Amino acid sequence: MVHLFPGHRQERRRSKAGRPVLGPREKVTIRLDQGNCAHNASEEKIDKRSRIIRCSSAGFEEKDARGRQIFTEVVKIQRPDYFGS
């Protein structure tokens, strides 16, 4: 599962209006999560100008609300040049 974290809550309204969630030069956090702590996002960011997520693949552990260890992986992905319909 991939979670996107907009930098500002109002950006979510764009998807309801049929526009992309990301605007020009906006950054979000993306990660693959094997637990239920999506709100604990890492600091790895997507930079839309570079078309690449500015991070390397890295695995790390964190604890969920019940104190269980979960494994999270941050991945590097090529950003598409445009948002297709």
N, C-alpha and C positions, 0 to 999 in steps of 0.2 A: 504494500500500500504506500502511495506517495502522498505526503502532506505538503501543501503550499501555505505559507504564512505571509500574508500581505503585511507591508510595513504600516499600514493604517487601515482601520476597520471599514472606512467608507469605500475602499477599493472593491469590497465585495459587491457593492451595488452595481458595478459595471457589468458583471456577468448576468444580472437580471435584465439589464438593458440591451443585451445582445453584444456587448463589447468585450474585448479581452480583459481578464482580471488585471493584467499587468499593463501599465502605461509606459511611455518612453522614459528610460533611465531609472525605472523603479526596481527595487531589489526585493527578493523574497528568500525565505529559507526553504530548502527542499531536503527531505531525508526519507530513507526507508526505515520503517519502524516495525519492530517485532513485538512491541508491547502496546500499552494503551496510554502512553504519556505524550501525546502529540503536542500538548501545550509546552512541553519542555524542549523547545527547538534549540538546535545548535546554532552557532554564530556563522556557519558557512553560508555564503550569499551567492545568489545569481546576479551577475552584472549584465544587464541586457545589452549594453554597448559592446561588450567583448564576445557575446554570443556563447559564452561558456560559463558553467558554474565554476566560480573561483575557489575550488577546493580539490583535494585529491581524495581518492577512496581511502576511507579510514573507518575502522571499527572501534567502538568504545562501549563501555557499560555504564548504565545509570540505574537508579532505583525508581520503581513506581510508587504510587500512593501507599501500597501495602508493604513496602520495604523489600519487594522482590527485585532481583537483578534482571534487567532486560538488556538485550544487545541491539545497538543501533548502528546502521551503516550509512555513511554519507557518500554519495557517488558523484562522479563527474559525467555530465551529459551535454551533448551538443544541442544548443538551442536552435529551433527552426528559424529560418529567415523571415517567415511570415506566419500569421495565424490563419490556417485554412478553415473552410466551412465544412 
